[in-house]
Amino acid sequence: MVLSGKLEVLKVSNRELSRRNILVHPPEPPLEILCDDPANSIFIGTTKIFHAPFYWNYQNVPNPHIAIVGISGSGKSYFIKTFLLRAAFVWNANALIFDWAGEYKPWVKDTGGKVISLGKGSYLNILDLGGMKPYDRLKQIMRTLEMLTDIANYPEQKRLTEQAMEKAYVEAKYRMDAREQKDELGKSLTAPTLKDVVRILEEQASMGTYEFPAELENAVYRLKQYTKSGEDFFAQQSTVKLEDLITSGLVDLDLSGLPDETFRAMAALTLMQFAKEKMRLSGWSSEKGLRLILVVDEAWKIAKDDNSDLVMIVREGRKYNFGMIVASQNPTDISEAIFSNVGTTFMLKVKFEKFLDYLQGSLNFSNYMREEISRLGVGEAAVNMALTSPTPYPSTFLLEKIIGEEPAKEFFLDLDDVITAKQKRDVNMAKSVSFIKEDFRRKMRQFGLGDDKVEELTKMFEKKNRHLDVVSLVITLERFGVARRNIGDFLKDTGMDDITIINVFGKVDMRKTEGGAKEITQVVLED
């Protein structure tokens, strides 16, 4: 302190000194990082400490790829929808959503986007080239089969399959090492299909000269799983045009009509490979912004395998003019290689310790940040950015709220009837749990409920000002035929602990025994 030109030493308490934070870096990146070039960035929300606006800009991170994690109802889908809308406005970016459960389909239709439903009248020929040389496409197909089947354990079957595919291309007059494929008259060639490959293998088997007939038969059997009538989604000529998928604005690739996870993964990997090749040919240019954004949500089969093209794209970083968004409520369903290589990770509420362990080990944030992530509310998030410029500021910081185009509508399950007296005395004990309306509707569809039942459940909440007691909901779900195990998983995803869930089912059984279930249902559902 200076008095009349002299220095004077003052005593300052430790408490007062700590308030001044003289030697402490702010817990958020500087404003020039948070708010760099707003006109060419995506507004996400405001930071929790200084309430600074945060604009996401891929120029500040090693690559434009994003990972998003958070429990069901934490706001992942809401974030993705907001991000895609703003990216379309800022960069005129196209978006392709690999929609495992058909969850984004209504929203894409509402926004004027395009929906393509594989398994419901649309087909994708897995042997299409997508602008590649046949040899390169063949390698991709075999890598996909190795990931989705056990063919890697049978080298002879793998060799036979690869030879048959090459022969199918040659029979269709393709040159294996050429990118441009035309016939003698200059017309485009028609790609072979898996049915041609099966035919070639069967012809080889019918000759009876191959020394390992069992290997040949098994190779045929494996491919026939994809050529059966009614399941030949990848064995007919394509009705899906790649150019339309990646240049038509917002496109939802609805995979819910495919029979299982393997079929859905095959479709996603194939189109991902095509998109990567298309972007590779055009090359990276930072001036153009992101021309394409691929969204992969809850796709554990391709997000977890380190040999997946999804993981390969993330590892290759800023090599193509498109960004990848990978989302899951279970972080362990996403390869650690993704967390280690994406430029940005958004962490919404993560409850379970094993998930927090996985994230903390992958992203190396503090115990304080871990505790904050476990307590996040709907729409709140922690952000980890692998900043390209050296900075003394932490790479992980908190967002006050993800601010979307419209407020995320929350539903609330009231717990007053199921928490114990001791829990009620605990001031930190939540008296309700919340989740996003659209996430709830999506989950109900995954449980097999039709649109009429989903609408009925929605009205139950809306009649009570978006609140409903948990016991009434469970009774109604059981009446609709939802298995108790699925209901338990849903309640756990909302953040309820095991004791509370046990109490819920106990109250449900008690009401049924007392004959009150019918009365409750009639009161709640009455128009």
C-alpha positions in Angstrom: 0.0 0.0 0.0 1.4 3.5 -0.9 0.9 6.4 1.5 2.6 9.8 0.8 5.1 8.1 -1.5 6.0 5.4 1.1 5.2 1.7 1.1 3.4 0.5 4.2 3.1 -3.2 5.1 -0.4 -4.3 6.2 -1.5 -7.5 7.8 -4.1 -9.4 5.7 -5.8 -12.5 6.9 -5.6 -15.8 5.0 -9.3 -15.7 4.3 -9.1 -12.2 2.8 -6.1 -13.2 0.8 -7.8 -16.3 -0.6 -10.6 -14.1 -1.9 -8.2 -12.1 -4.0 -7.0 -15.2 -6.0 -3.7 -13.6 -6.7 -1.9 -16.8 -7.7 -4.9 -18.7 -9.0 -5.7 -19.1 -12.6 -9.4 -18.5 -13.5 -11.3 -21.9 -13.7 -12.4 -21.1 -17.3 -10.5 -20.4 -20.6 -10.1 -16.7 -21.5 -12.8 -14.8 -23.4 -10.7 -14.8 -26.6 -11.1 -18.6 -26.6 -14.7 -18.8 -25.4 -15.9 -16.1 -27.7 -13.6 -16.3 -30.7 -15.1 -15.2 -34.0 -18.8 -15.5 -33.0 -20.0 -15.0 -36.6 -18.2 -18.2 -37.6 -18.9 -20.3 -34.5 -21.7 -22.2 -32.8 -23.2 -20.6 -29.7 -23.6 -23.2 -27.0 -24.4 -21.4 -23.7 -22.8 -19.4 -20.9 -20.1 -20.5 -18.5 -21.0 -21.3 -14.9 -18.4 -19.1 -13.1 -18.2 -15.9 -15.1 -21.3 -16.3 -17.2 -19.3 -15.7 -20.3 -20.8 -16.7 -23.7 -19.3 -19.8 -25.1 -19.1 -20.1 -28.9 -17.7 -23.4 -30.2 -15.1 -23.0 -32.9 -13.3 -25.9 -34.5 -10.4 -23.6 -35.3 -9.4 -23.6 -31.6 -9.2 -27.4 -31.2 -7.1 -30.1 -33.1 -10.2 -31.4 -35.0 -13.9 -30.7 -35.4 -15.0 -34.1 -33.8 -17.2 -34.1 -30.7 -18.1 -36.6 -28.1 -21.2 -36.2 -25.9 -22.1 -38.3 -22.8 -24.8 -38.1 -20.2 -27.6 -40.2 -18.7 -31.0 -40.5 -20.3 -32.9 -37.3 -20.0 -29.8 -35.1 -19.5 -30.3 -33.3 -22.8 -28.0 -35.0 -25.3 -30.6 -35.1 -28.1 -31.6 -31.5 -27.4 -27.9 -30.4 -27.7 -27.4 -32.3 -30.9 -30.6 -30.8 -32.5 -29.6 -27.3 -31.5 -26.0 -27.8 -32.8 -27.2 -29.0 -36.2 -29.6 -26.2 -36.7 -27.0 -23.6 -35.8 -24.4 -25.3 -38.0 -26.8 -25.2 -40.9 -27.3 -21.4 -40.4 -23.6 -20.5 -39.7 -21.8 -22.7 -42.2 -24.7 -24.0 -44.4 -23.5 -27.4 -43.1 -25.3 -30.6 -44.2 -26.0 -33.2 -41.5 -26.4 -37.0 -41.7 -27.9 -38.7 -38.6 -27.4 -42.4 -38.2 -30.6 -42.9 -36.3 -30.5 -46.3 -34.5 -34.0 -46.1 -32.9 -35.8 -43.7 -35.3 -35.7 -41.1 -32.5 -34.8 -38.1 -34.7 -37.2 -38.9 -37.5 -40.2 -36.8 -36.2 -37.9 -33.8 -35.6 -36.2 -34.0 -39.0 -39.6 -34.1 -40.7 -40.7 -31.1 -38.6 -37.6 -29.1 -39.7 -38.2 -29.9 -43.4 -35.4 -32.4 -43.6 -35.2 -35.7 -45.4 -35.8 -39.2 -43.9 -34.5 -42.4 -45.5 -35.6 -45.6 -43.9 -33.5 -48.7 -44.5 -35.4 -51.9 -44.0 -38.6 -50.1 -45.0 -38.3 -49.9 -48.8 -34.8 -48.4 -49.1 -31.8 -50.5 -50.0 -28.0 -50.0 -49.9 -25.7 -52.2 -52.1 -22.7 -52.9 -49.9 -20.6 -53.4 -53.0 -21.2 -49.9 -54.4 -17.9 -48.1 -54.8 -18.8 -44.6 -53.7 -16.1 -43.2 -55.9 -13.4 -45.6 -54.7 -11.3 -48.2 -56.6 -12.7 -51.7 -56.3 -9.5 -52.9 -54.5 -10.0 -50.1 -51.8 -13.7 -50.8 -51.4 -13.0 -54.5 -51.1 -10.7 -53.9 -48.2 -13.3 -51.8 -46.4 -16.0 -54.4 -46.9 -13.7 -57.1 -45.4 -12.8 -54.9 -42.5 -16.5 -54.4 -41.8 -17.2 -58.1 -41.9 -14.3 -58.8 -39.6 -15.8 -56.3 -37.1 -19.4 -57.5 -37.3 -18.9 -61.3 -37.8 -16.4 -64.0 -36.7 -14.8 -64.3 -40.2 -11.4 -63.1 -38.8 -11.2 -66.4 -36.9 -11.4 -68.4 -40.2 -8.7 -67.1 -42.6 -9.6 -69.6 -45.3 -13.2 -68.5 -45.3 -12.0 -64.9 -45.4 -9.8 -65.6 -48.4 -12.6 -67.4 -50.2 -15.0 -64.5 -49.6 -12.5 -61.9 -50.7 -11.7 -63.8 -53.9 -15.4 -64.2 -54.7 -16.0 -60.5 -54.3 -13.1 -59.7 -56.6 -14.4 -62.1 -59.2 -17.9 -60.4 -58.9 -16.3 -57.1 -59.7 -14.3 -58.5 -62.7 -17.4 -60.3 -64.1 -19.2 -56.9 -64.0 -16.3 -55.5 -66.1 -14.8 -53.5 -63.3 -11.0 -52.8 -63.3 -9.8 -53.4 -59.8 -7.3 -50.6 -59.7 -9.3 -47.8 -61.5 -11.5 -45.1 -59.9 -13.4 -44.3 -63.1 -15.5 -47.2 -64.3 -17.1 -47.2 -67.8 -18.0 -49.8 -70.3 -16.9 -49.9 -74.0 -19.6 -47.3 -74.9 -18.6 -45.0 -72.0 -21.6 -45.8 -69.9 -21.4 -46.3 -66.1 -21.2 -49.9 -64.9 -23.7 -51.5 -62.6 -22.1 -52.8 -59.4 -22.4 -56.5 -58.4 -24.2 -57.4 -55.2 -23.7 -59.9 -52.4 -26.1 -62.2 -54.3 -23.5 -62.4 -57.1 -20.8 -63.2 -54.5 -22.9 -66.0 -53.0 -23.6 -67.3 -56.5 -19.9 -67.5 -57.3 -19.1 -69.3 -54.0 -22.0 -71.8 -54.6 -20.8 -72.5 -58.2 -17.3 -73.2 -56.8 -18.8 -75.6 -54.2 -20.9 -77.4 -56.9 -17.8 -78.2 -58.8 -16.7 -80.5 -55.9 -13.0 -79.9 -56.5 -12.2 -77.6 -53.6 -10.2 -79.5 -50.9 -12.0 -77.9 -47.9 -15.7 -78.1 -48.7 -16.8 -77.2 -45.1 -14.9 -73.9 -45.3 -16.6 -73.1 -48.5 -20.1 -74.0 -47.2 -19.5 -71.9 -44.1 -18.4 -68.9 -46.2 -21.7 -69.2 -48.2 -23.7 -69.6 -45.0 -22.3 -66.4 -43.5 -23.1 -64.2 -46.5 -26.5 -65.7 -47.0 -27.6 -64.1 -43.8 -27.6 -60.8 -45.8 -29.2 -62.2 -49.0 -32.3 -63.9 -47.6 -35.6 -62.7 -49.0 -36.9 -59.9 -46.8 -33.5 -59.3 -45.2 -31.5 -58.5 -48.4 -31.2 -54.8 -47.5 -27.5 -54.8 -48.6 -27.8 -57.3 -51.4 -29.9 -55.3 -53.9 -29.1 -52.4 -56.1 -29.0 -49.2 -54.0 -32.1 -47.0 -53.9 -30.1 -44.6 -51.6 -27.8 -42.1 -53.4 -24.8 -41.0 -51.5 -24.7 -37.6 -53.1 -28.3 -37.0 -51.8 -27.4 -38.1 -48.3 -24.5 -35.6 -47.8 -25.7 -32.6 -49.8 -29.5 -32.4 -48.9 -29.3 -30.4 -45.7 -30.6 -32.3 -42.7 -31.0 -36.1 -43.4 -32.1 -38.8 -41.0 -31.0 -42.3 -41.9 -33.6 -44.2 -40.0 -32.1 -47.6 -39.1 -34.9 -48.8 -36.8 -36.4 -51.0 -39.5 -33.3 -53.2 -39.8 -33.6 -56.4 -37.8 -30.7 -56.1 -35.3 -27.6 -54.2 -34.2 -25.3 -55.9 -36.7 -27.5 -54.8 -39.7 -27.6 -51.2 -38.4 -23.9 -51.2 -37.8 -23.2 -52.4 -41.4 -25.4 -49.7 -42.8 -23.7 -47.0 -40.7 -20.2 -48.2 -41.5 -20.8 -48.4 -45.2 -22.2 -44.9 -45.5 -19.5 -43.6 -43.2 -16.9 -45.1 -45.5 -18.6 -43.5 -48.6 -18.8 -40.1 -46.9 -15.1 -40.2 -45.8 -14.0 -41.0 -49.4 -16.2 -38.2 -50.7 -14.7 -35.7 -48.3 -11.2 -37.0 -48.8 -11.4 -36.2 -52.5 -12.5 -32.6 -51.8 -9.8 -32.1 -49.1 -9.7 -29.9 -46.0 -10.2 -26.2 -46.2 -10.8 -24.1 -43.1 -12.4 -21.3 -45.0 -15.3 -23.5 -46.0 -16.5 -24.3 -42.5 -17.9 -27.8 -41.9 -19.7 -28.9 -45.0 -21.0 -32.1 -43.4 -21.7 -33.3 -39.8 -22.2 -37.0 -39.1 -24.1 -37.9 -36.0 -23.8 -41.3 -34.3 -25.9 -41.7 -31.2 -26.0 -44.9 -29.0 -24.1 -46.9 -31.6 -22.0 -49.0 -29.2 -21.1 -51.6 -31.8 -19.1 -49.2 -34.0 -18.2 -46.6 -31.3 -16.4 -49.2 -29.1 -14.4 -51.1 -31.6 -11.0 -49.6 -32.2 -11.0 -51.0 -35.8 -14.2 -49.2 -36.6 -14.1 -46.5 -39.3 -15.7 -44.2 -36.8 -12.7 -44.5 -34.5 -10.3 -44.2 -37.5 -12.0 -41.0 -38.7 -11.6 -39.4 -35.2 -8.0 -40.5 -35.0 -7.3 -38.9 -38.4 -8.4 -35.6 -37.0 -8.6 -32.5 -39.2 -8.1 -34.4 -42.4 -11.6 -34.1 -44.0 -14.1 -31.3 -44.3 -16.6 -32.9 -42.0 -17.2 -33.3 -38.3 -18.3 -36.3 -36.3 -20.6 -36.2 -33.3 -20.5 -39.4 -31.2 -23.1 -39.6 -28.3 -23.9 -42.2 -25.6 -25.4 -42.4 -22.2 -22.8 -45.0 -21.3 -19.3 -43.6 -21.8 -17.7 -47.1 -21.7 -19.6 -47.8 -24.9 -17.3 -45.2 -26.6 -13.7 -46.2 -27.3 -11.2 -44.5 -25.1 -9.4 -43.7 -28.4 -12.3 -41.4 -29.3 -12.1 -39.4 -26.0 -8.3 -39.2 -26.5 -8.6 -37.8 -30.0 -11.8 -35.7 -30.3 -11.3 -32.0 -30.1 -14.2 -31.4 -27.7 -16.1 -33.5 -25.2 -19.4 -32.4 -23.7 -20.3 -34.2 -20.4 -23.8 -33.8 -19.2 -25.0 -35.5 -16.0 -23.0 -38.8 -15.5 -24.1 -40.6 -12.3 -22.4 -44.0 -12.0 -18.9 -44.2 -10.5 -17.5 -46.6 -13.1 -18.5 -44.1 -15.9 -16.9 -41.2 -14.0 -13.8 -43.3 -13.5 -13.7 -44.0 -17.3 -14.1 -40.3 -18.2 -11.7 -39.0 -15.6 -9.1 -41.5 -16.7 -9.6 -40.6 -20.4 -9.8 -36.8 -20.0 -7.7 -36.2 -16.8 -10.0 -33.7 -15.1 -9.9 -32.9 -11.3 -11.8 -34.5 -8.5 -13.7 -31.2 -8.1 -14.8 -31.4 -11.7 -15.8 -35.0 -11.2 -18.0 -34.1 -8.3 -19.6 -31.3 -10.3 -20.4 -33.6 -13.3 -22.2 -36.0 -11.0 -24.4 -33.2 -9.7 -25.3 -31.6 -13.1 -28.9 -30.9 -13.8 -30.8 -31.2 -17.1 -29.0 -29.1 -19.8 -26.0 -28.3 -17.6 -22.6 -29.6 -18.9 -18.9 -29.8 -18.4 -16.8 -29.1 -21.5 -13.4 -30.5 -22.2 -11.5 -28.8 -25.1 -8.1 -30.0 -26.3 -7.0 -26.4 -27.1 -4.3 -26.1 -29.8 -2.7 -23.0 -28.2 -0.7 -23.4 -25.0 -2.7 -21.9 -22.1 -2.4 -22.0 -18.3 -6.2 -22.3 -18.1 -8.0 -25.6 -17.5 -9.1 -27.6 -20.5 -12.3 -28.7 -18.6 -14.9 -26.1 -17.5 -18.5 -25.8 -16.6 -21.5 -24.5 -18.6 -24.4 -22.9 -16.7 -26.9 -24.2 -19.3 -27.0 -25.3 -22.9 -29.1 -22.6 -24.5 -31.1 -24.0 -27.4 -33.4 -22.6 -30.0 -36.3 -23.2 -27.6 -36.5 -24.3 -24.0 -36.1 -28.0 -23.4 -39.4 -29.2 -21.9 -38.8 -31.2 -18.8 -41.1 -33.8 -17.2 -40.9 -34.5 -13.5 -41.5 -37.7 -11.5 -42.5 -36.9 -7.9 -41.0 -39.2 -5.2 -42.8 -38.1 -2.1 -44.7 -41.4 -1.8 -41.6 -43.6 -2.0 -38.8 -41.9 -0.1 -38.3 -42.8 3.5 -38.8 -40.4 6.5 -35.0 -40.3 6.9 -34.6 -39.3 3.2 -37.2 -36.6 3.6 -35.2 -35.1 6.5 -32.1 -35.0 4.2 -32.1 -31.5 2.8 -30.0 -32.7 -0.2 -32.4 -35.5 -1.1 -34.2 -34.7 -4.4 -38.0 -34.9 -4.1 -38.4 -35.4 -7.8 -36.3 -36.4 -10.8 -36.5 -34.8 -14.2 -35.9 -35.7 -17.9 -36.5 -34.1 -21.3 -39.9 -34.8 -22.8 -38.6 -36.0 -26.1 -36.0 -38.3 -24.4 -38.9 -39.9 -22.4 -41.0 -40.4 -25.6 -38.1 -42.0 -27.3 -37.5 -44.4 -24.5 -41.1 -45.4 -24.4 -40.9 -46.2 -28.2 -37.8 -48.3 -27.5 -39.9 -50.3 -25.0 -42.3 -51.1 -27.9 -45.1 -48.7 -27.1 -47.1 -47.4 -30.1 -47.7 -43.7 -30.7 -51.1 -43.9 -29.1 -49.7 -45.1 -25.8 -46.8 -42.6 -25.9 -49.3 -39.8 -26.4 -51.4 -41.1 -23.5 -48.4 -41.1 -21.2 -47.4 -37.6 -22.4 -50.9 -36.3 -21.6 -50.7 -37.7 -18.1 -47.7 -35.5 -17.4 -49.1 -32.4 -19.1 -52.4 -32.6 -17.2 -50.5 -32.3 -13.9 -48.3 -29.4 -15.0 -45.6 -31.8 -16.3 -45.5 -33.6 -12.9 -46.6 -37.2 -12.1 -46.1 -39.4 -9.1 -43.8 -42.3 -9.9 -46.1 -45.0 -8.7 -48.9 -44.0 -11.0 -46.4 -44.0 -14.0 -45.1 -47.5 -13.2 -48.6 -48.9 -12.8 -49.6 -47.5 -16.2 -46.4 -48.8 -17.8 -47.1 -52.3 -16.5 -50.7 -52.0 -17.8 -49.2 -51.2 -21.2 -47.1 -54.4 -21.0 -43.7 -52.8 -20.3 -41.5 -55.3 -18.4 -40.6 -54.4 -14.8 -36.9 -54.9 -15.7 -37.2 -52.2 -18.4 -39.0 -49.9 -16.0 -36.3 -50.4 -13.4 -33.6 -49.5 -16.0 -35.5 -46.4 -16.9 -35.9 -45.3 -13.3 -32.2 -45.9 -12.7 -31.3 -43.8 -15.8 -33.2 -40.9 -14.3 -30.8 -40.9 -11.3 -32.9 -42.9 -8.8 -30.9 -45.1 -6.4 -31.6 -48.7 -5.9 -33.3 -48.2 -2.5 -35.8 -45.7 -4.0 -36.5 -48.0 -7.0 -37.2 -50.9 -4.6 -39.6 -48.6 -2.7 -41.3 -47.7 -5.9 -42.1 -51.3 -6.8 -43.2 -52.0 -3.2 -45.7 -49.2 -3.4 -46.9 -50.4 -6.8 -47.5 -53.9 -5.4 -49.3 -52.4 -2.4 -51.6 -50.3 -4.4 -52.5 -53.3 -6.7 -53.1 -55.4 -3.6 -55.4 -52.8 -2.2 -57.3 -52.5 -5.4 -56.2 -49.0 -6.0 -54.5 -49.4 -9.3 -57.7 -49.3 -11.3 -58.9 -46.2 -9.5 -55.6 -44.3 -10.0 -55.4 -45.1 -13.7 -59.0 -44.0 -14.3 -58.4 -40.7 -12.5 -55.1 -39.9 -14.3 -56.2 -40.9 -17.8 -59.7 -39.3 -17.7 -60.2 -36.8 -20.5 
